[in-house]
Amino acid sequence: MTLTSTNICLTEYPKGLPTEETFQTTTTDVVPAGDGEITVKNHWMSVDPYMRGRMTGIKTYIEPFQIGEPLEGGAVGEVTHSGHKDFKVGDWVMTMLGWRSLFTAKVEDMQKVMLQKIDPNMLPPQAFLGVAGMPGLTAYAGLYKVAELQPGETVLVSGAAGAVGSTVCQLAKADGATVIGIAGTDAKCKWLLDHGCDSAINYKTSDNMTKAIRNAAPGGIDVYFENVGGIMLEAALNNMKIFGRMAVCGMISAYNDETPVPGPSNLVQIVGKSLKVQGFIVSNYSKYALEYFAKLGPLMASGQLVQQETVLEGLDKAPEAFLRLFSGDKQGKMLVKIT
Ligand SMILES: NC(=O)c1ccc[n+]([C@@H]2O[C@H](COP(=O)([O-])OP(=O)(O)OC[C@H]3O[C@@H](n4cnc5c(N)ncnc54)[C@H](OP(=O)(O)O)[C@@H]3O)[C@@H](O)[C@H]2O)c1
């Protein structure tokens, strides 16, 4: 018996903002699992900003995607065939083999990257791609292990209504912080105010971000959780308190730049304010996953931490879902429901 998988592949390494033409759909034959393998039917896949960095053909902290090959990324699905004693038909798993409807792979190979059984009765399966997955752990690691949030502090978050940012805001609020979120629409700002933010700033309608942050936090910012870069970083620097900390998680505003943009004009404030500025990559913090889940469980049960999501249906919608990360045309975690 041969099965068929539908896949999304790259046609090129895009210059600037990718378009629908950057992607193409292919089909491949899939042989059901043999010895040591499992076959998985994907139900959900994630699109994430870091994938843009894998579309450049250049190795960074992670290998680039290969043109013509199915893209990769977080996905959850159901085992349909198993040749491995630890997996049975009907098990749900999280892997890094998204952007395809179906695959057979060696368990041993997948375990080197990511292979985790999940319980879809514990949480909706797509939550393992968001608040209970990589974006959630990123929020936790940045806030507690990098920025070392202390009780009673004031936290500023850019990209606050996204997958990582919305988790940061809710975690910080649950710990009693004063939280200021920055997002790109009034609807996103309203959601933030309803879910843990004391203030929310729409950067697209604010004519002076430095002033807007100062109005929201007249005493200054202890912790800045950076997801965006550019003007946000400059405005945040202007408002940091002495001995403030910046957890630099991402700078999405620069991911599609064809030529480097000038840095903030006020970096010298790092010296005068004795700031600690630290970048981080979540994969270096995976040892904190269980610690994070122990915190997450009660917060989700009490409704203090929720996953907001935008879902596009059908694998063919994956390129659109990815592009909408950069237009901001989505709320919360962007997901593709494959089946
Ligand atoms: N370091 C790590 O290990 C790690 C892990 C995961 C994610 N990240 C980073 O964390 C950040 C957030 O990721 P996420 O998965 O939570 O994505 P997301 O926030 O759910 O989606 C991206 C959001 O960024 C905003 N945005 C896009 N282009 C922008 C621009 N030019 N200027 C300002 N805002 C822009 C948009 O929201 P608005 O409507 O508000 O503009 C968009 O909705 C990204 O920088 C990502 O690379 C880092």
Ligand as a Chemical Component Dictionary entry (heavy atoms), coordinates in Angstrom:
data_LIG
# 
_chem_comp.id                   LIG 
_chem_comp.type                 NON-POLYMER 
_chem_comp.pdbx_formal_charge   0 
_chem_comp.three_letter_code    LIG 
# 
loop_
_chem_comp_atom.comp_id 
_chem_comp_atom.atom_id 
_chem_comp_atom.alt_atom_id 
_chem_comp_atom.type_symbol 
_chem_comp_atom.charge 
_chem_comp_atom.model_Cartn_x 
_chem_comp_atom.model_Cartn_y 
_chem_comp_atom.model_Cartn_z 
_chem_comp_atom.pdbx_ordinal 
LIG N1  N1  N 0  14.229 33.625 20.730 1  
LIG C1  C1  C 0  13.442 32.583 20.542 2  
LIG O1  O1  O 0  13.783 31.434 20.833 3  
LIG C2  C2  C 0  12.086 32.821 19.919 4  
LIG C3  C3  C 0  11.105 31.818 19.921 5  
LIG C4  C4  C 0  9.836  32.135 19.395 6  
LIG C5  C5  C 0  9.594  33.398 18.873 7  
LIG N2  N2  N 1  10.596 34.310 18.859 8  
LIG C6  C6  C 0  10.375 35.676 18.362 9  
LIG O2  O2  O 0  9.328  36.238 19.112 10 
LIG C7  C7  C 0  8.639  37.204 18.334 11 
LIG C8  C8  C 0  7.155  36.901 18.353 12 
LIG O3  O3  O 0  6.935  35.621 17.777 13 
LIG P1  P1  P 0  5.464  34.989 17.797 14 
LIG O4  O4  O 0  5.589  33.578 17.373 15 
LIG O5  O5  O -1 4.797  35.328 19.067 16 
LIG O6  O6  O 0  4.779  35.781 16.594 17 
LIG P2  P2  P 0  3.443  36.625 16.693 18 
LIG O7  O7  O 0  3.735  37.745 17.652 19 
LIG O8  O8  O 0  2.321  35.715 17.011 20 
LIG O9  O9  O 0  3.240  37.205 15.221 21 
LIG C9  C9  C 0  4.011  38.235 14.760 22 
LIG C10 C10 C 0  3.440  39.631 15.131 23 
LIG O10 O10 O 0  4.485  40.568 15.020 24 
LIG C11 C11 C 0  3.954  41.829 14.704 25 
LIG N3  N3  N 0  4.742  42.411 13.604 26 
LIG C12 C12 C 0  5.003  41.859 12.412 27 
LIG N4  N4  N 0  5.775  42.692 11.661 28 
LIG C13 C13 C 0  5.982  43.790 12.431 29 
LIG C14 C14 C 0  6.690  45.017 12.234 30 
LIG N5  N5  N 0  7.339  45.268 11.093 31 
LIG N6  N6  N 0  6.690  45.924 13.246 32 
LIG C15 C15 C 0  6.039  45.679 14.389 33 
LIG N7  N7  N 0  5.352  44.540 14.646 34 
LIG C16 C16 C 0  5.332  43.623 13.667 35 
LIG C17 C17 C 0  2.499  41.628 14.262 36 
LIG O11 O11 O 0  1.660  42.096 15.303 37 
LIG P3  P3  P 0  1.142  43.638 15.364 38 
LIG O12 O12 O 0  -0.244 43.668 14.817 39 
LIG O13 O13 O 0  1.202  43.959 16.808 40 
LIG O14 O14 O 0  2.066  44.455 14.510 41 
LIG C18 C18 C 0  2.369  40.110 14.174 42 
LIG O15 O15 O 0  1.089  39.651 14.529 43 
LIG C19 C19 C 0  9.270  37.153 16.944 44 
LIG O16 O16 O 0  10.249 38.154 16.857 45 
LIG C20 C20 C 0  9.928  35.784 16.921 46 
LIG O17 O17 O 0  10.990 35.714 16.005 47 
LIG C21 C21 C 0  11.831 34.046 19.369 48 
# 
loop_
_chem_comp_bond.comp_id 
_chem_comp_bond.atom_id_1 
_chem_comp_bond.atom_id_2 
_chem_comp_bond.value_order 
_chem_comp_bond.pdbx_ordinal 
LIG N1  C1  SING 1  
LIG C1  O1  DOUB 2  
LIG C1  C2  SING 3  
LIG C2  C3  SING 4  
LIG C2  C21 DOUB 5  
LIG C3  C4  DOUB 6  
LIG C4  C5  SING 7  
LIG C5  N2  DOUB 8  
LIG N2  C6  SING 9  
LIG N2  C21 SING 10 
LIG C6  O2  SING 11 
LIG C6  C20 SING 12 
LIG O2  C7  SING 13 
LIG C7  C8  SING 14 
LIG C7  C19 SING 15 
LIG C8  O3  SING 16 
LIG O3  P1  SING 17 
LIG P1  O4  DOUB 18 
LIG P1  O5  SING 19 
LIG P1  O6  SING 20 
LIG O6  P2  SING 21 
LIG P2  O7  DOUB 22 
LIG P2  O8  SING 23 
LIG P2  O9  SING 24 
LIG O9  C9  SING 25 
LIG C9  C10 SING 26 
LIG C10 O10 SING 27 
LIG C10 C18 SING 28 
LIG O10 C11 SING 29 
LIG C11 N3  SING 30 
LIG C11 C17 SING 31 
LIG N3  C12 SING 32 
LIG N3  C16 SING 33 
LIG C12 N4  DOUB 34 
LIG N4  C13 SING 35 
LIG C13 C14 SING 36 
LIG C13 C16 DOUB 37 
LIG C14 N5  SING 38 
LIG C14 N6  DOUB 39 
LIG N6  C15 SING 40 
LIG C15 N7  DOUB 41 
LIG N7  C16 SING 42 
LIG C17 O11 SING 43 
LIG C17 C18 SING 44 
LIG O11 P3  SING 45 
LIG P3  O12 DOUB 46 
LIG P3  O13 SING 47 
LIG P3  O14 SING 48 
LIG C18 O15 SING 49 
LIG C19 O16 SING 50 
LIG C19 C20 SING 51 
LIG C20 O17 SING 52 
# 
